[in-house]
């Protein structure tokens, strides 16, 4: 990693020097061996005018790949908009249609029209069609570049057709088989096609794919299908079953990263509208509502403390035990919540299997709560002179708190999923409130009943 950083600093210094002197031929030569992903990182460190100068003078294919690799927060589509019309058209021509749609789709409607107006009519039509699909659907993720052959061909004819369709920049992993009307019939592996007798009908070596998605399938389901069946590419069909595109594994890597980031942010009670590299104002706007909800939740839990203030005044040592029980219970609830939400995200299970998760967490809470309760009671006896009954109260309160926390951490996300609420967004405040509420109630209620 440090070596890459050193290379990046070297490329950046060299690029800045060549830009300053106007040596654009030298710039293109210097960046020729730089991977587009690395070049995208380099471009993101430049000022706007420097970015535009670089994109104007590197080869069009390299500029296209670089813009496609840039982070959305850097607004690469706006860079494309600021280039000369001829340059914009050349770069879009070099882009895969799905990359171009992603880039242009982030622009305002009038800006989209401005870019598409300078692009070749056929390319513009393909991009506009992709833009009609929801961004997070298979249609919004797919490329229209599909290598397909007719089910009526022989193996030799299919190979000739593949040579006709394919070009230097067209990577393909699977050959899709269709009827003359475009209806999807199956797939043929390149290996089976090459070793087949030239006269063998394609229909005889066509296999049914393990998964096919429709244009409106959610991108998360697409990622699960590719991962589950270890596919290099996945066919996309329309409502009539006609093959309209394909999704490749490299597209899904970005989806998996985006979905994981979204889940992590939501689990931490941060809105997924906040970009990882967003501004300070964005962070304040997205986090403040959740912090306000946390204050309200804490106030609910604190109402129990207020109700037992006379008990706390009479036995100040309870104030020492309260944050310990709340903290350990909170950790137990977070553990159960994290495991349950991840399980919900990764698998489709029956109601019985979901109930099995709750029972498992209850058993975990029962055992862990007893162990932690005994530890807390022993520590209380060793370091205070409160007596055995105080230790018993702490033991029972800790035990009950972890039992409730484990149950809540499993039950609440499963319940929220059942009623159609995203468990990653809403679970944490409820689990925290319940854990604190019952933990304080058990400790203070038992202390009032046993020690007062």
C-alpha positions as CSV (number, residue, x, y, z in Angstrom):
1,X,0.0,0.0,0.0
2,X,2.8,2.4,0.9
3,X,4.4,1.6,-2.5
4,X,1.2,2.5,-4.3
5,X,1.0,5.8,-2.4
6,X,4.6,6.6,-3.4
7,X,3.7,5.8,-7.1
8,X,0.6,8.0,-6.8
9,X,2.6,10.9,-5.5
10,X,5.2,10.5,-8.3
11,X,2.4,10.4,-10.9
12,X,0.7,13.4,-9.4
13,X,3.9,15.4,-9.4
14,X,4.8,14.4,-12.9
15,X,1.2,15.2,-14.2
16,X,1.2,18.6,-12.5
17,X,4.6,19.5,-14.0
18,X,3.6,18.4,-17.5
19,X,0.2,20.2,-17.2
20,X,2.0,23.4,-16.1
21,X,4.4,23.3,-19.1
22,X,1.6,22.4,-21.6
23,X,3.5,19.2,-22.6
24,X,0.4,17.2,-23.4
25,X,2.1,14.7,-25.5
26,X,4.4,13.9,-22.6
27,X,1.4,13.8,-20.3
28,X,-0.3,11.1,-22.5
29,X,2.9,9.1,-22.7
30,X,3.5,9.3,-18.9
31,X,0.0,8.2,-18.0
32,X,-0.2,5.5,-20.7
33,X,0.8,2.7,-18.3
34,X,-1.3,4.0,-15.4
35,X,-4.4,1.9,-14.6
36,X,-7.7,3.8,-14.9
37,X,-8.5,3.2,-11.3
38,X,-5.2,4.7,-10.2
39,X,-5.7,7.5,-12.7
40,X,-9.1,8.2,-11.2
41,X,-7.6,8.6,-7.8
42,X,-5.0,11.0,-9.3
43,X,-7.7,13.0,-11.0
44,X,-9.6,13.3,-7.8
45,X,-6.7,15.1,-6.2
46,X,-6.5,17.8,-8.9
47,X,-8.3,21.1,-9.1
48,X,-11.2,21.4,-11.5
49,X,-9.3,23.2,-14.2
50,X,-6.4,20.7,-13.9
51,X,-8.9,17.8,-14.2
52,X,-10.4,19.2,-17.4
53,X,-6.9,19.9,-18.9
54,X,-5.9,16.3,-18.2
55,X,-9.1,14.8,-19.5
56,X,-8.8,16.9,-22.7
57,X,-5.4,15.6,-23.6
58,X,-5.2,11.9,-22.6
59,X,-6.5,9.3,-25.1
60,X,-10.3,9.1,-25.2
61,X,-10.5,5.5,-24.1
62,X,-8.3,6.2,-21.0
63,X,-10.4,9.3,-20.2
64,X,-13.6,7.2,-20.5
65,X,-12.3,4.5,-18.2
66,X,-11.0,7.1,-15.7
67,X,-14.4,8.9,-15.5
68,X,-16.1,5.5,-15.0
69,X,-13.8,4.7,-12.1
70,X,-14.2,8.0,-10.2
71,X,-16.3,8.2,-7.1
72,X,-19.9,9.5,-7.5
73,X,-19.2,12.2,-4.9
74,X,-16.6,13.7,-7.3
75,X,-19.4,14.3,-9.9
76,X,-17.6,12.9,-12.9
77,X,-20.6,13.6,-15.1
78,X,-20.2,17.3,-14.6
79,X,-16.6,17.0,-15.8
80,X,-17.9,15.4,-19.0
81,X,-20.4,18.2,-19.3
82,X,-17.7,20.9,-19.2
83,X,-15.6,19.4,-22.0
84,X,-15.9,20.5,-25.6
85,X,-18.8,18.8,-27.4
86,X,-16.6,16.8,-29.8
87,X,-14.4,15.6,-26.9
88,X,-17.5,14.7,-24.9
89,X,-18.8,12.6,-27.8
90,X,-15.5,10.9,-28.2
91,X,-15.3,9.9,-24.6
92,X,-18.9,8.7,-24.4
93,X,-18.3,6.6,-27.6
94,X,-15.4,4.8,-25.7
95,X,-17.5,4.1,-22.7
96,X,-19.6,0.9,-22.0
97,X,-23.2,1.9,-22.3
98,X,-23.9,1.0,-18.6
99,X,-21.0,3.2,-17.5
100,X,-22.2,6.1,-19.6
101,X,-25.7,5.7,-18.3
102,X,-24.5,5.8,-14.7
103,X,-22.4,8.9,-15.4
104,X,-25.0,10.8,-17.3
105,X,-27.8,9.6,-15.0
106,X,-26.3,11.6,-12.1
107,X,-26.8,14.9,-14.0
108,X,-29.9,17.1,-13.9
109,X,-32.4,16.5,-16.7
110,X,-31.4,19.5,-18.7
111,X,-27.7,18.6,-18.3
112,X,-28.4,15.0,-19.5
113,X,-30.1,16.4,-22.6
114,X,-27.1,18.7,-23.2
115,X,-24.6,15.7,-23.1
116,X,-26.8,13.4,-25.1
117,X,-27.3,16.0,-27.8
118,X,-23.6,15.8,-28.8
119,X,-23.5,12.0,-28.8
120,X,-24.2,9.7,-31.7
121,X,-28.0,9.1,-32.1
122,X,-27.7,5.4,-31.8
123,X,-25.5,5.6,-28.7
124,X,-27.8,8.2,-27.2
125,X,-30.8,6.0,-27.7
126,X,-29.2,3.1,-25.9
127,X,-28.2,5.3,-23.0
128,X,-31.6,6.8,-22.7
129,X,-33.2,3.4,-22.7
130,X,-30.9,2.3,-19.8
131,X,-31.8,5.6,-18.0
132,X,-35.5,4.6,-18.0
133,X,-34.8,1.8,-15.5
134,X,-34.5,2.4,-11.7
135,X,-30.9,3.0,-10.8
136,X,-30.8,0.1,-8.3
137,X,-32.5,-2.4,-10.5
138,X,-31.0,-5.0,-12.9
139,X,-32.1,-2.8,-15.8
140,X,-30.1,0.1,-14.4
141,X,-27.1,-2.1,-13.8
142,X,-27.0,-4.1,-17.0
143,X,-25.2,-3.4,-20.3
144,X,-26.9,-3.9,-23.6
145,X,-23.7,-5.4,-25.1
146,X,-24.7,-9.0,-25.2
147,X,-23.2,-11.8,-27.2
148,X,-26.0,-14.0,-28.3
149,X,-26.6,-16.6,-31.0
150,X,-29.7,-18.2,-32.5
151,X,-30.8,-21.6,-31.2
152,X,-31.2,-22.6,-34.9
153,X,-27.4,-22.4,-35.6
154,X,-24.8,-25.2,-35.6
155,X,-21.7,-24.9,-33.5
156,X,-19.6,-23.8,-36.5
157,X,-22.2,-21.2,-37.5
158,X,-22.3,-20.0,-33.9
159,X,-18.5,-19.5,-33.7
160,X,-18.7,-17.5,-37.0
161,X,-21.5,-15.4,-35.5
162,X,-19.4,-14.8,-32.3
163,X,-16.5,-13.6,-34.5
164,X,-18.8,-11.2,-36.2
165,X,-20.3,-9.7,-33.0
166,X,-17.3,-9.6,-30.8
167,X,-14.7,-6.8,-30.9
168,X,-11.4,-6.0,-29.2
169,X,-12.9,-4.3,-26.2
170,X,-15.8,-6.8,-25.8
171,X,-15.2,-9.1,-22.8
172,X,-17.5,-12.1,-22.8
173,X,-17.7,-15.1,-20.5
174,X,-21.0,-16.7,-21.6
175,X,-22.7,-17.1,-24.9
176,X,-26.5,-16.5,-24.6
177,X,-28.8,-18.5,-26.8
178,X,-32.1,-17.0,-28.1
179,X,-34.9,-17.7,-30.4
180,X,-35.3,-15.6,-33.6
181,X,-37.7,-13.3,-31.7
182,X,-35.1,-12.7,-29.0
183,X,-36.7,-15.0,-26.4
184,X,-34.0,-16.3,-24.0
185,X,-33.4,-20.0,-24.2
186,X,-30.2,-20.7,-22.3
187,X,-26.5,-20.5,-22.3
188,X,-23.5,-22.2,-23.9
189,X,-20.1,-22.2,-22.4
190,X,-17.2,-21.3,-24.7
191,X,-15.5,-24.6,-23.9
192,X,-18.5,-26.7,-24.9
193,X,-18.9,-24.7,-28.1
194,X,-15.3,-25.0,-29.1
195,X,-15.0,-28.8,-28.5
196,X,-18.4,-29.6,-30.1
197,X,-18.6,-31.1,-33.5
198,X,-19.0,-28.3,-36.0
199,X,-22.3,-29.7,-37.2
200,X,-23.8,-30.1,-33.7
201,X,-27.0,-27.9,-33.3
202,X,-26.6,-25.3,-30.7
203,X,-29.9,-26.4,-29.1
204,X,-28.2,-29.7,-28.2
205,X,-25.5,-28.1,-26.1
206,X,-27.6,-25.3,-24.7
207,X,-28.0,-25.4,-20.9
208,X,-30.5,-23.8,-18.6
209,X,-28.7,-21.1,-16.6
210,X,-28.9,-21.4,-12.8
211,X,-30.3,-17.9,-12.5
212,X,-31.9,-15.3,-14.7
213,X,-33.1,-11.9,-13.6
214,X,-35.7,-9.5,-15.0
215,X,-35.1,-5.8,-15.6
216,X,-36.9,-4.8,-12.4
217,X,-35.0,-7.2,-10.1
218,X,-33.3,-5.3,-7.2
219,X,-29.6,-5.0,-7.5
220,X,-29.1,-6.7,-4.1
221,X,-30.9,-9.8,-5.4
222,X,-28.7,-9.7,-8.5
223,X,-25.6,-9.7,-6.4
224,X,-26.9,-12.6,-4.3
225,X,-27.6,-14.6,-7.5
226,X,-24.1,-14.1,-9.0
227,X,-22.5,-14.9,-5.7
228,X,-24.7,-18.0,-4.9
229,X,-24.0,-19.6,-8.3
230,X,-20.5,-18.3,-8.9
231,X,-21.4,-16.8,-12.2
232,X,-19.3,-14.6,-14.4
233,X,-22.3,-13.0,-16.0
234,X,-26.0,-13.1,-15.7
235,X,-28.7,-12.7,-18.4
236,X,-31.4,-10.0,-18.0
237,X,-34.8,-10.5,-19.6
238,X,-37.8,-8.2,-20.0
239,X,-41.5,-9.0,-19.1
240,X,-41.8,-11.1,-22.3
241,X,-38.8,-13.2,-21.5
242,X,-36.6,-11.6,-24.2
243,X,-32.9,-11.2,-23.6
244,X,-32.2,-7.4,-23.2
245,X,-28.9,-7.3,-21.5
246,X,-26.3,-8.9,-19.2
247,X,-24.7,-8.1,-15.8
248,X,-21.1,-9.1,-15.2
249,X,-19.4,-9.9,-11.9
250,X,-17.3,-6.7,-12.0
251,X,-20.5,-4.6,-12.0
252,X,-21.8,-6.5,-9.0
253,X,-18.6,-5.9,-7.0
254,X,-19.5,-2.3,-6.9
255,X,-23.0,-3.1,-5.9
256,X,-21.9,-5.4,-3.0
257,X,-19.6,-2.6,-1.8
258,X,-22.4,0.0,-2.0
259,X,-24.9,-2.3,-0.2
260,X,-22.4,-3.2,2.5
261,X,-21.6,0.5,3.0
262,X,-25.3,1.3,3.2
263,X,-25.9,-1.4,5.8
264,X,-23.0,-0.4,7.9
265,X,-24.1,3.3,7.9
266,X,-27.7,2.3,8.7
267,X,-26.6,0.0,11.5
268,X,-24.7,2.8,13.1
269,X,-27.8,5.0,12.8
270,X,-26.3,7.1,10.0
271,X,-28.5,7.9,7.0
272,X,-27.4,6.3,3.8
273,X,-27.8,9.7,2.2
274,X,-24.5,10.7,3.8
275,X,-21.6,10.1,1.4
276,X,-18.5,8.5,3.0
277,X,-16.6,11.5,1.6
278,X,-19.4,14.0,2.0
279,X,-19.2,17.5,3.4
280,X,-19.5,18.5,7.1
281,X,-23.0,19.9,6.5
282,X,-24.1,16.6,4.9
283,X,-22.8,14.7,8.0
284,X,-24.7,17.1,10.4
285,X,-27.9,16.9,8.4
286,X,-27.9,13.1,8.1
287,X,-26.8,12.3,11.7
288,X,-28.7,14.9,13.8
289,X,-32.2,13.3,13.4
290,X,-30.8,10.0,14.7
291,X,-29.1,11.6,17.6
292,X,-32.3,13.4,18.5
293,X,-34.1,10.0,18.5
294,X,-31.3,8.6,20.7
295,X,-32.0,11.5,23.2
296,X,-35.7,10.6,23.3
297,X,-34.8,6.9,23.8
298,X,-32.4,7.7,26.6
299,X,-35.1,10.0,28.2
300,X,-37.5,7.0,28.3
301,X,-34.9,4.8,30.0
302,X,-34.0,7.6,32.4
303,X,-37.6,7.8,33.5
304,X,-37.0,4.5,35.4
305,X,-34.1,6.0,37.2
306,X,-36.2,9.0,38.1
307,X,-38.9,6.8,39.5
308,X,-36.4,5.1,41.8
309,X,-34.4,8.2,42.8
310,X,-35.1,7.6,46.5
311,X,-33.6,4.1,46.3
312,X,-30.4,5.6,44.6
313,X,-30.2,8.3,47.3
314,X,-30.4,5.7,50.0
315,X,-27.8,3.4,48.3
316,X,-25.4,5.4,46.2
317,X,-23.5,2.2,45.2
318,X,-26.4,1.5,42.8
319,X,-25.2,4.5,40.7
320,X,-21.9,2.6,40.1
321,X,-23.7,-0.6,39.0
322,X,-26.1,1.0,36.6
323,X,-23.7,2.0,33.8
324,X,-22.0,-1.4,34.1
325,X,-25.3,-3.3,33.6
326,X,-26.4,-0.9,30.8
327,X,-23.1,-1.1,29.0
328,X,-22.8,-4.9,29.1
329,X,-26.5,-5.3,28.1
330,X,-26.0,-2.8,25.3
331,X,-23.0,-4.8,24.0
332,X,-25.0,-8.1,24.1
333,X,-27.9,-6.5,22.3
334,X,-25.6,-5.1,19.6
335,X,-24.0,-8.5,19.1
336,X,-27.3,-10.2,18.6
337,X,-28.6,-7.4,16.4
338,X,-25.5,-7.5,14.1
339,X,-25.7,-11.3,13.6
340,X,-29.5,-11.2,13.0
341,X,-29.4,-8.3,10.5
342,X,-26.6,-9.9,8.6
343,X,-28.5,-13.2,8.5
344,X,-31.6,-11.5,7.2
345,X,-29.5,-9.7,4.5
346,X,-27.8,-12.9,3.3
347,X,-30.5,-15.5,3.3
348,X,-34.2,-16.0,2.7
349,X,-35.6,-18.2,5.6
350,X,-39.0,-19.5,6.6
351,X,-40.8,-18.2,9.7
352,X,-39.7,-21.3,11.6
353,X,-36.1,-20.7,10.8
354,X,-36.4,-17.1,11.9
355,X,-38.0,-18.2,15.2
356,X,-35.0,-20.6,15.6
357,X,-32.8,-17.5,15.5
358,X,-34.7,-15.9,18.4
359,X,-34.6,-19.1,20.5
360,X,-30.8,-19.4,19.9
361,X,-30.2,-15.8,21.0
362,X,-32.4,-16.4,24.1
363,X,-30.3,-19.4,25.0
364,X,-27.1,-17.4,24.4
365,X,-28.4,-14.6,26.6
366,X,-29.4,-17.1,29.3
367,X,-25.9,-18.6,29.5
368,X,-23.9,-15.4,29.0
369,X,-26.1,-13.5,31.4
370,X,-25.6,-16.0,34.1
371,X,-21.8,-16.0,33.6
372,X,-21.6,-12.2,33.5
373,X,-23.9,-11.8,36.5
374,X,-21.7,-14.1,38.6
375,X,-18.6,-12.2,37.5
376,X,-20.3,-8.8,38.3
377,X,-21.5,-10.1,41.7
378,X,-18.1,-11.4,42.7
379,X,-16.4,-8.2,41.7
380,X,-19.0,-6.3,43.7
381,X,-18.3,-8.4,46.8
382,X,-14.5,-8.1,46.4
383,X,-14.3,-4.3,45.9
384,X,-17.2,-3.1,48.1
385,X,-18.7,-3.9,51.5
386,X,-22.3,-3.8,50.3
387,X,-22.9,-7.4,51.3
388,X,-24.0,-10.6,49.7
389,X,-27.6,-9.5,49.0
390,X,-26.2,-6.6,46.9
391,X,-24.2,-9.1,44.9
392,X,-27.4,-11.2,44.4
393,X,-29.3,-8.2,43.1
394,X,-26.4,-7.3,40.7
395,X,-26.3,-10.9,39.5
396,X,-30.0,-11.1,38.8
397,X,-30.1,-7.7,37.2
398,X,-27.2,-8.5,34.9
399,X,-28.6,-11.9,34.0
400,X,-32.0,-10.5,33.2
401,X,-30.5,-7.5,31.2
402,X,-28.5,-9.8,28.9
403,X,-31.4,-12.1,28.5
404,X,-33.6,-9.2,27.4
405,X,-30.8,-7.7,25.2
406,X,-30.2,-11.0,23.3
407,X,-33.9,-11.5,22.8
408,X,-34.5,-7.9,21.6
409,X,-31.4,-8.0,19.3
410,X,-32.9,-11.0,17.5
411,X,-36.7,-10.3,17.8
412,X,-36.9,-6.6,16.8
413,X,-35.1,-6.8,13.4
414,X,-37.1,-10.0,12.5
415,X,-40.4,-8.3,13.5
416,X,-39.5,-5.1,11.6
417,X,-38.7,-7.1,8.5
418,X,-42.1,-8.8,8.8
419,X,-44.0,-5.5,8.8
420,X,-42.0,-4.1,5.9
421,X,-39.6,-1.8,7.8
422,X,-35.8,-1.9,7.1
423,X,-34.4,-3.6,10.2
424,X,-30.9,-2.0,9.6
425,X,-32.4,1.5,9.9
426,X,-34.8,1.1,12.8
427,X,-33.6,-1.7,15.1
428,X,-30.8,-0.1,17.0
429,X,-32.8,2.7,18.9
430,X,-35.4,0.1,20.0
431,X,-32.9,-2.4,21.2
432,X,-30.9,0.2,23.1
433,X,-34.0,1.6,24.7
434,X,-35.4,-1.8,25.8
435,X,-32.0,-3.0,27.1
436,X,-31.5,0.2,29.2
437,X,-35.1,0.3,30.4
438,X,-35.2,-3.3,31.6
439,X,-31.7,-3.2,33.0
440,X,-32.3,-0.2,35.1
441,X,-35.8,-1.5,36.1
442,X,-34.4,-4.9,37.2
443,X,-31.5,-3.4,39.2
444,X,-33.4,-0.6,40.9
445,X,-36.6,-2.7,41.4
446,X,-34.8,-5.6,42.9
447,X,-32.7,-3.3,45.1
448,X,-35.9,-1.6,46.4
449,X,-37.6,-5.0,47.1
450,X,-34.5,-6.8,48.6
451,X,-32.2,-4.1,50.1
452,X,-34.5,-1.4,51.3
